[in-house]
Amino acid sequence: MLGCFLIGLVWIVVYYMTGNDLAIPLMSSLGQYNLVVGIGFMAVGFVYATRWE
């Protein structure tokens, strides 16, 4: 759960920090969809959080 939250947060932060100078091959091909990927990781973390007992 926490791993998914952190991966999503780091993904979005790295995307914003690199800006238009995306040297990471996968991130440069995704463009604005990097936000969808980061929020998707956070959503999966939220699903895990609701199922945690």
Buried (B, 14 or more C-beta within 10 A) or exposed (E): BEEBBEBBBEBBEBBEEBEEEBEEEEBEEBEEEBBEBBEBBBBBBBEBEEEEE
